[in-house]
Amino acid sequence: MTDPRKAHDAEPTTHFGYKNVPESQKAQKVAEVFHSVAAKYDLMNDLMSGGVHRLWKRFTIELSGARHGNRVLDIAGGTGDLARQFSRIVGPTGEVVLADINASMLKVGRDKLLDKGVAGNVRFVQADAEKLPFPDNHFDVVTIAFGLRNVTHKEDAIASMLRVLKPGGRLLVLEFSKPTNQLFSKAYDAYSFSLLPMMGKLITNDAESYRYLAESIRMHPDQETLKGMMETAGFERVSYHNMTGGIVALHRGIKP
Amino acid sequence: MLRAALLAGAERGINRVLRLDPTALPRLARLSGRIIEIDCTTPAWRLFILADDEGLRLASNWGADADCRLRAPASSLLRLAVSRNKTAVLHGPEVEIDGDSGLLMNLAEVLQDLELDWEYEISRWLGPVGAQLLGSSLRSPVDWVRDSADSLRQDLADYLSEESRMLVGQAEAQARFDELDDMKLALDRLEARIERLALNLNPDRPE
């Protein structure tokens, strides 16, 4: 397979759902999707997953092993589901940084957390996962939930996360993956390519964004590939847990 | 995933109950940041409990070491949950505790001392007058049930120790323990006296 980043003399392309777009445009296009869905993001998550996304996130928190006083970075933290829980766990002596590249999502997340009384140990930073603006060896836990899929250069993002983690720190990647059962996979395809855009149309009046969601999930590396990518970047003891039949996988790696 | 869903439901229910006691959450806040692991040996399952000022967090996994680990079969865990005298159960042979056992006792105390302000919760829905009416009409049957349960327990204990003689009564056991203590003391004295006599009979022997 050729690397699309080196295939052309002209500007390299990358995938945006099933389409190929110049690399410089992917971030912009992803940003448009999330600007469009930010306000109804939580409602759509509950509807699309039947509320199960809360259990996926719960499991992510359990496996993070975060403790009192820890420093946690939640990349692509969106509307702050994980950050809120981490804020409780790390307590006043710890710190949670909610980072998102998208200003709309960050704003919704910040408002939601403040409304729920979460303040004091949470910071909000608009940042690109590929170039994290934090010192080396800084965080005990880094999480990215449903965000890696939208990053243009996933390898760079994983390397950046490795850099900001302390030795012994843990990276948790919660992301859509490949269902393990063929029959289940068919039903899932039917659901995500017909029902999902329809729900998007009804709730956010934006079927395209949800079509992108379904397509980008299919283009995302499967369980073993992502595990390999994390190992190549330098993570150790990389393992993954399939959830809901492999629709979602949680990868965990430790910085040596 | 099913276990996670069950735990999430249980956690929500427990925290709702905890919020009804105005002292429970501040007391739990003192345990925040500490991790308790309950490791049930038969049947095998594990539960992690984290407390903070919002209540309890229950998890089937936790990626970090626990501060206190309780390992016991389900029967002992159940006895621990319902028993008033938790120390006796904790000292049982099948129960193992690693780490800070005080943490476990503190959590158990908070849960045991729960005094739920039901009337406040009802008043949020029915208003103060309705809550008062409902509260007073509920209070007497609740008191009656509690008194009856207490007296039943007392009668059962009396029957087992006094009538059927299946168990030794507390007073009787204490009397036997006192006798044993006296006997041990008398034996010690006798031993000392014999030693002194032996020394008198044979004064050259070095001590």
Interface residues (C-beta under 8 A of the other chain):
Chain A: V52 R54 L55 R58 F59 I61 E62 L63 S64 G65 A66 R67 H68 G69 R88 I89 G91 R170 M243 T244 R252
Chain B: M1 A4 A5 A8 S32 G33 R34 I35 F48 L50 D52 E54 R57 A59 S60 N61 W62 G63 A64
